[in-house]
Amino acid sequence: MNPAPSPARPLRVLPIIVFAQFACTSLWFAGNAVLPEMLREGHLRGLTAGAAVSAVQLGFIVGTLLASLLRVADLLPPARLFVLCAVVGSALNAGLLLPDATPQLVLALRFGTGLFLAGIYPVGMKIAADHFETGLERALGYLVGALVLGTAFPHLLRLLAGGWAWRAVVLATSGLALLGGLLLWARVPNGPFRRPAARLDAAVLRTVLRHRLFRQAALGYFGHMWELYTFWAFVPLLLATHARLHPGQPAYGPGWAFGLIAAGAPACVLGGYLARRWGSLPTARLALAVSGGCCLLSPWLLALPRPAFVGAVLVWGMAVVADSPQFSTLVAQRAPAGTTGTALTLVTCVGFALTIVSLQVFAAVQGWVAAPYLFWVLVPGPVLGLLATRAPAVTVA
């Protein structure tokens, strides 16, 4: 007896999900991209890039926990939840334009933006999974690539904004997020493989944590997360440090930050295809080893002449995120049977909590560690991730 054919999937589905993910996740680093200009206006003294990014990360953690506990993806169809979060997130991002905003208000707005990004980034992945029962590692490669482009996009907008500078960036990212959410809601139906959203279940946490293979895969993801968002947040600092160490060369504008972060997007897509041939684990470990090596060699990279330095950081920007979709695949594959929802929620929340710690540690040591050695703060993440996932402890079927 022949198996039932898979339901037909409109060709537009993946491109629209990818565009919506890119458009809405541009909200993530919009505040960080415009913070230097906001600070120059003089009413946000004491606010730092690390604090602004940490506020978004904290909001995202709270949002994912609340969404899991309340099962909001069961109360609303995923596309409707996505567009609602896109509308509110874009409005909160636009709140940065309020006159005489205080540091406290800016942090609250960034926290709120992160809270509603919890209904965008993971929900976008759920929508993709609802449509792609097979080939999910490739689809996730495209989706994480879209997240990378969304993260980098505010830096490109800063370059294009001219005299309008940071206000144009805020308006553009809010408008783009609104467009992405509406497009997905209007053009992407419920997927044929849609399942109820999993709820965080405290009763199975002990089972999850006792499962050795899952625990090691999760540690690999945690090592990756320790490095990723802090690297993204401080790429402008890395470029400024190189310019300061090599006086006489042109300054690095925001277009450079965009390019070096955005390079991770094609790397994620390529990693998705490589994982189908090599497996997710070898692909993730290769990327983690390359990015960890760049962390370790960062003082020497900063001593290189401009072309060699840019090339090295380009490789770093590709490797630092290419492992992300593959570690997500590993975590899902290694979750004990019947605990996938709890396991993924736990790993996501802990991973993003670690980004806050990494950001704050990096910011704290800036005052007493010479700039060329700052990125050594990121080295423990890749090292511990590689140790945790070394063969033969974790394998992928």
C-alpha positions in Angstrom: 0.0 0.0 0.0 1.4 3.3 -1.0 1.9 6.0 1.7 -0.4 9.0 1.6 1.2 11.9 -0.4 2.4 14.9 1.6 0.1 17.9 1.5 0.8 20.4 -1.2 2.8 23.4 0.0 2.6 26.8 -1.8 6.0 27.8 -3.2 5.6 31.2 -1.7 5.5 29.9 1.9 9.3 29.7 2.8 10.2 33.0 1.0 7.4 34.9 2.9 8.4 33.4 6.2 12.0 34.3 5.6 11.2 37.9 4.6 8.8 38.3 7.6 11.5 36.9 10.0 14.1 39.3 8.5 11.7 42.3 8.7 10.5 41.7 12.2 13.9 40.8 13.8 15.3 44.1 12.5 13.7 45.4 15.8 16.3 43.4 17.8 19.3 45.6 17.4 17.6 48.8 16.2 18.2 50.4 19.6 21.8 49.4 19.7 22.4 50.7 16.2 21.0 54.2 17.0 22.3 54.5 20.5 25.5 56.4 19.6 23.5 59.2 17.9 20.9 59.2 20.8 23.7 59.6 23.3 25.2 62.5 21.4 21.9 64.4 21.9 22.8 64.5 25.6 19.8 63.3 27.5 20.7 59.6 27.9 23.9 59.8 29.9 24.8 56.5 31.6 23.0 54.3 29.1 25.2 51.7 27.4 25.0 49.4 24.4 25.4 46.4 26.7 22.4 47.5 28.8 20.2 48.2 25.8 20.9 44.7 24.3 20.5 43.0 27.7 17.1 44.6 28.1 16.0 43.1 24.8 17.4 39.7 25.8 15.7 39.8 29.2 12.4 40.7 27.6 12.7 37.8 25.1 13.4 35.4 28.0 10.3 36.5 29.9 8.3 36.4 26.7 9.2 32.9 25.8 8.5 31.7 29.4 5.1 33.4 29.5 4.2 32.1 26.0 5.0 28.6 27.1 3.2 28.7 30.4 0.1 30.4 28.9 0.2 28.4 25.7 -0.7 31.4 23.7 0.2 29.6 20.4 -2.8 27.3 21.1 -5.1 30.2 21.8 -4.2 32.0 18.6 -3.2 30.7 15.2 0.6 31.2 14.8 0.3 33.7 11.9 -2.2 35.8 14.0 0.1 35.7 17.0 3.0 36.7 14.8 1.3 39.7 13.3 0.0 40.9 16.7 3.5 40.7 18.1 4.9 42.5 15.1 2.4 45.4 15.5 3.1 45.9 19.2 6.8 45.4 18.8 7.0 48.0 16.0 5.1 50.4 18.1 7.4 49.9 21.1 10.4 50.4 18.8 8.9 53.6 17.5 8.6 54.8 21.1 12.3 55.5 21.0 11.3 58.7 19.1 9.4 60.1 22.1 10.9 63.5 23.0 13.2 63.7 26.0 13.2 59.9 26.6 15.0 58.9 29.7 17.4 56.0 30.1 14.8 54.2 32.1 12.2 54.7 29.4 14.5 53.5 26.7 15.4 50.3 28.6 11.6 49.7 29.2 10.9 50.1 25.5 13.8 47.7 24.6 12.5 45.2 27.2 9.0 45.4 25.7 10.4 44.9 22.2 12.2 41.7 23.4 9.0 40.5 25.1 7.1 40.6 21.8 10.0 39.3 19.8 9.2 36.1 21.7 6.1 35.9 19.5 8.1 36.5 16.3 11.4 34.5 16.2 10.3 31.2 17.8 6.8 31.5 16.3 8.3 32.0 12.8 10.3 28.7 13.4 7.1 27.0 14.5 5.3 28.1 11.4 8.2 26.8 9.3 8.0 23.4 11.1 4.3 23.3 10.5 5.0 23.4 6.7 8.3 21.4 6.6 8.1 18.0 8.2 11.2 17.0 6.2 14.2 19.3 5.4 13.7 21.3 8.5 17.5 21.8 9.0 17.6 23.6 5.6 14.5 25.7 6.4 16.0 26.7 9.7 19.2 27.7 7.9 17.2 30.2 5.9 15.3 31.4 8.9 18.4 32.0 11.1 20.0 33.7 8.1 17.0 36.0 8.0 17.5 36.7 11.7 21.1 37.6 10.9 20.1 40.0 8.2 17.5 41.6 10.4 20.1 42.0 13.1 22.5 43.7 10.7 19.9 45.8 8.8 19.8 48.8 11.3 23.5 49.4 10.6 22.8 49.6 6.9 20.0 52.0 7.5 22.3 54.2 9.5 24.5 54.4 6.5 21.7 55.2 4.1 19.8 57.6 6.5 22.1 60.6 6.0 21.1 63.6 8.0 18.1 62.0 9.4 20.3 59.4 11.1 18.9 57.6 14.0 15.2 58.7 13.7 15.1 57.4 10.1 16.5 54.0 11.3 13.8 53.8 14.0 11.0 54.6 11.6 12.3 52.3 8.9 12.7 49.3 11.2 9.2 49.8 12.8 7.6 50.1 9.3 9.5 47.1 8.0 8.4 44.9 10.9 4.8 46.0 10.5 5.0 45.1 6.8 6.6 41.7 7.5 4.0 40.8 10.1 1.0 41.8 7.9 2.4 39.9 4.8 2.9 36.7 6.7 -0.6 36.9 8.3 -2.2 37.6 4.9 -0.3 35.1 2.7 0.8 32.1 4.9 -1.9 29.6 5.9 -1.8 27.2 8.8 0.7 24.5 8.0 -0.5 20.9 7.3 1.8 19.5 10.1 0.6 22.0 12.7 0.6 20.5 16.2 -0.4 22.0 19.6 2.2 24.2 21.2 4.2 22.5 24.0 3.9 23.9 27.5 6.8 24.2 29.9 6.3 21.3 32.2 8.3 21.4 35.5 7.5 17.7 36.1 9.8 16.6 33.2 12.7 19.0 33.8 14.5 16.4 35.9 14.1 13.9 33.1 15.5 16.4 30.6 18.5 17.3 32.7 19.3 13.6 33.5 19.5 12.8 29.8 23.3 12.9 29.1 23.2 13.2 25.3 20.7 16.1 25.4 22.6 17.8 28.2 25.8 17.7 26.1 24.0 19.1 23.0 22.5 21.9 25.2 26.0 22.8 26.5 27.2 23.2 22.9 24.3 25.6 22.3 25.1 27.5 25.5 28.7 27.9 24.4 27.6 29.3 21.1 25.2 31.7 22.7 27.9 33.1 25.1 29.7 34.4 22.1 27.0 35.3 19.5 25.1 38.3 20.8 28.1 39.9 22.5 30.0 39.7 19.3 27.1 41.2 17.3 26.7 44.0 19.9 30.4 45.0 19.9 31.3 44.7 16.2 31.3 48.5 16.1 33.8 48.6 19.0 36.0 46.0 17.3 36.1 48.2 14.1 36.7 51.3 16.1 39.6 49.7 18.0 41.2 48.7 14.7 40.9 52.2 13.4 42.4 53.6 16.6 45.4 51.2 16.4 46.0 52.2 12.7 45.8 56.0 12.6 45.6 57.6 9.2 43.2 55.2 7.6 39.5 56.1 6.9 37.0 55.4 9.7 34.8 52.4 9.6 31.2 53.5 9.0 28.0 51.6 9.8 28.1 49.9 6.4 31.1 47.9 7.6 29.2 46.6 10.7 26.3 45.7 8.5 28.5 43.7 6.1 30.4 41.9 8.8 27.3 40.8 10.7 25.2 40.1 7.5 27.9 37.7 6.3 26.4 35.2 8.7 23.2 34.9 6.7 24.6 33.0 3.7 26.8 31.1 6.1 23.6 29.8 7.9 22.1 28.8 4.6 25.3 27.0 3.5 25.5 25.3 6.8 21.9 24.0 6.3 23.0 22.3 3.1 26.3 21.0 4.6 24.4 19.5 7.5 22.3 17.4 5.1 25.6 15.8 3.9 27.8 15.9 7.0 25.3 16.0 9.8 24.4 18.8 12.1 27.0 18.1 14.8 30.2 18.2 12.5 28.8 21.3 10.8 28.2 23.1 14.2 31.5 22.0 15.6 33.4 23.3 12.6 31.8 26.7 12.9 32.3 26.9 16.6 36.0 26.0 16.3 36.5 28.7 13.7 34.7 31.4 15.7 36.5 30.3 18.8 39.8 30.6 17.1 39.0 34.1 15.9 38.1 35.0 19.5 41.5 33.7 20.7 43.4 35.4 18.0 41.5 38.7 18.2 44.5 40.7 19.6 46.6 39.6 16.6 43.8 40.2 14.2 43.6 43.8 15.3 47.3 44.2 14.5 46.7 43.2 10.8 46.5 45.7 8.0 43.0 46.7 7.0 42.4 44.2 4.1 43.6 41.2 6.1 41.7 42.3 9.2 38.4 42.8 7.3 38.8 39.3 5.7 39.4 37.7 9.1 36.5 39.4 10.8 34.3 38.5 7.8 35.2 34.8 8.4 34.4 35.4 12.1 31.0 36.9 11.3 30.1 33.9 9.2 31.3 31.3 11.7 29.8 32.9 14.8 26.3 32.2 13.7 26.6 29.3 11.2 26.3 26.8 14.1 23.1 28.3 15.4 20.5 26.5 13.3 22.5 23.2 13.6 22.7 23.4 17.4 18.9 24.1 17.4 18.5 20.9 15.3 20.7 19.0 17.7 18.8 20.1 20.7 15.5 19.1 19.1 16.8 15.7 18.1 18.4 14.9 21.4 15.4 15.9 23.6 14.1 12.8 25.5 10.9 11.4 24.0 7.8 13.3 25.1 9.8 16.3 26.5 10.7 18.2 23.4 8.6 21.3 24.3 10.0 21.6 27.8 13.5 20.9 26.6 13.5 23.5 23.9 12.0 26.2 26.1 14.5 25.4 28.8 17.5 25.6 26.5 16.3 28.8 24.7 15.7 30.6 28.0 19.1 29.5 29.5 20.9 30.4 26.3 19.5 33.9 26.1 20.1 34.4 29.9 23.8 33.6 29.2 23.9 36.3 26.5 22.9 38.8 29.3 25.8 37.6 31.5 28.2 37.7 28.6 27.2 41.2 27.6 27.5 42.5 31.2 30.8 40.8 31.8 32.2 42.3 28.5 30.9 45.7 29.5 32.3 45.4 33.0 35.8 44.6 32.0 36.0 47.4 29.4 37.3 49.8 32.1 40.4 47.8 33.1 41.2 45.5 30.1 43.1 46.9 27.1 40.8 47.1 24.1 42.7 44.5 21.9 42.2 41.8 24.6 38.5 42.4 25.3 37.2 39.7 23.0 39.0 37.1 25.0 36.0 37.3 27.3 34.2 35.3 24.5 36.7 32.5 24.4 35.2 30.3 27.1 32.0 29.8 25.2 33.4 28.1 22.1 36.0 26.2 24.2 33.4 24.7 26.5 31.0 24.1 23.7 33.6 22.1 21.8 34.5 20.1 24.9 30.9 19.3 25.6 30.1 18.1 22.1 33.3 16.2 21.3 32.9 12.7 19.8 31.8 10.1 20.6 29.5 11.6 23.3 27.1 13.3 20.8 26.1 11.9 17.4 23.4 12.7 15.0 21.4 10.1 13.2 
